[in-house]
């Protein structure tokens, strides 16, 4: 304990940094994309849900 990041290898640090950046950019992208669909194409959240249903449905079925 108390070593900080020095106890981890270079590969783990890069993996952690990648996870962090992917999470941040995914959150930003989701927010921007929702606003883009609404402002440019005038697609509401309900219509977007119908459009994304075919993509999300197989994963939902597997989770059940």
N, C-alpha and C positions, 0 to 999 in steps of 0.2 A: 504494500500500500504506500501511497505517497510518491510513487515514481512518476506519475503522470503518463505521458505518451511514450516515454523512453522504454517502457517494458514491452511495447508492441513492435512487430516487424513492419517494414516498409509497405508490404503488400496489404496488411490489415489496415494501415492508415489510409492508403489509397482507396481501398474498398469502402471504408467508413466515409471518407470524403465524397466518394461517388454516390453513396446512399443519401447523404445529406443534400447534395446538390440536386439529385433527381427528385427528391421530396419537395424541395423548395420550388424548383421549376415546374413540377407537376401542379402544385397548388396555384402558382401564378397562371399557368396555362389554362387550368380549369376555369378560373375566374374570368380571364380575358375572353376565352372562347364563348362562354355563356353570354357575355355582354355583346360580343361580335355577332353571334347568331340573332340576338334580339334586335340590335340596332340596324344591321345591314339587311338581313333577310326577314325581319319581323316575325321570327319564330318564337312562340311562347314556350314556357317550360313544359307545358303539357304536350305540345306538338313535338318538342324535342324528345320527350320521353317515348312517344310513339315511334319516332325515327330510330332511337337507340335500342328499342326492344329486341329486334332481331339479333343484334350484336350481343346483348347481355343475357338473353334467354338461355342459351346453352350452359353458361356458367352457373346461372341460377338453378337449373335443373340438376346439375352435378352436385351443387351444394346441398340440395334436398336429399 
